[in-house]
Amino acid sequence: CRSNIRCLRDSLNMSSSSVTKAVTKCPSLLLSDLPLRLSPLIAFLTDEAGVPPSKMASLLTKQPTLITSSLPSKIRPTVSWLRSTLKLAPQDLGRVVAAQPALLSFSLSENLKPKVGFLCDRLGITPSDVGRMVATFPP
């Protein structure tokens, strides 16, 4: 447990209170192999999702379950869909994800796709219009 707490503090420069918040929200962090999971996640979120490194500690304090989520089967497909379907540029996507990291934990098939489909059907707009709205007014 202590090495995972140290890993959060050292890898993300998290304060003690942020580590406490993250572990309270996601106790399984204490049992996960954080040194193995954090590095690829941080690299992906900064390089592919456009999240500024300065926002990483805050993002993972808000949504620590991302650390234990599957990068290849959950996070990567969601980011890919947001970029390709909503046409979000990396810097816009990074800003949106930093503000609302829970977005990456939503189910594509049960949450994001139906909601975007509803907006497109009801309002007669395109998915890229939804992307522009999200980029302009992040939640």
Secondary structure as UniProt FT lines:
FT   HELIX           2..12
FT   HELIX           16..25
FT   HELIX           27..30
FT   HELIX           34..47
FT   HELIX           53..55
FT   HELIX           56..62
FT   HELIX           65..68
FT   HELIX           71..75
FT   HELIX           76..85
FT   HELIX           90..99
FT   HELIX           101..105
FT   HELIX           108..112
FT   HELIX           113..123
FT   HELIX           127..136
//
